[in-house]
Amino acid sequence: MSKLSLRGVVKRFGDSTVCDGIDLDVEEGQMVCLIGASGAGKSTLLRCINLLEAVEDGEIFLDGEDIAVPGLNPQGVRARIGMVFQSFNLFPHMTALENAMLAPRRVHGRSRADLVGEVEELFTRFGLADRMHNYPDQLSGGQQQRVAIIRALAMRPEVMLFDEITSALDPQLVGEVLDVLLMLKQQGMTMVLATHEMGFARQAADKVCFLKDGKIIEEGPPEALFDAPQREETKAFLARALK
């Protein structure tokens, strides 16, 4: 697992500054939750870390290497930093197992025979051993999201990013996906989550960062940020979010 550090990260879309000089440290094995209203910059920040968006300024260090330098091959970085999105993005014509094995076969050149046992073990670990040969439309939303997580883990990433992965799920399915995150935390995975699940952030995060207008306004351990926020903006957001 790896340490992630951001220094002065800036991302603009036209005249709009979506990430405005963000500094962030994620220690090895930590779970860091990003909270804030929609449009605060949480998803864009994750996309910058995974090099899906090029930054205008700043540095992103993965184990001391600046991965934000222009010209760096993003595929190599994405093999080390997995990302799971709100939408499951599974290929409908492929089984869950085939979806999970596609990227490591294409990116790492691994054979099906070399890979299949490892990926089947992931399905077993996340309670989907009896579903791996199903197609996406034969799975519930929670099961599809767990397959998307398995697909990312099949790349053997050092860091995992999760972008509002429960927001498209029915409320009764949210818990099963959050349980997977708790399992990954227990296994020592380094993770950054953008989430609206305040109860989960309070329970599971090592650090919570409140974003507003592209800036981290306040950060700290969940008990400090939720129970004794220092900034008025944080207090106002939590008053609405925790109703």
C-alpha angles and dihedrals in degrees: 000000000000146000119243124202130179124195124189095334113186126184124177134184105199107305093344118097106208098173111032113193099316121191117189136162122199113185123212110283094010126134111215119188122204113207133178142106122303109281094030092118102258098126094041090052091054091048090052091052090052091045092242084125124038114229122231093213142356138053134273113199123198108187089338096311117116103231093179095072112121116259097027113139105253093201091067091051094046089053087061098039115051121200132197120194137205091256115057096227093199118161105250095210093056129073120245089258093050090049091053095048098046101084099045089048093050100036101034097028092231118162123241090242091053093047108037099079093049093049093044087055089055090052089051093048092053096045098255103107090119093049104049094100094049123103119240094257088058092058132078120244091258091050092049091051091050089052088052089054091048089050090055093045091051087071089063093234124193093212130027126208121197121193112200089308094174098047095091094048131096109253093250090058097050095082096058091055094046088051088060090055091051089051091052090049091053088052091055101252116162106233142179117193132189102204146162090198098107095174091054093047091051092048103040113021124101089201134012123204121197113209128197128168092354096307134103099241096181138357137179146113111324094248090056098043097044100037102034111017113181102203125071091224090056092048091050093049094048092047088060098037096049097048 
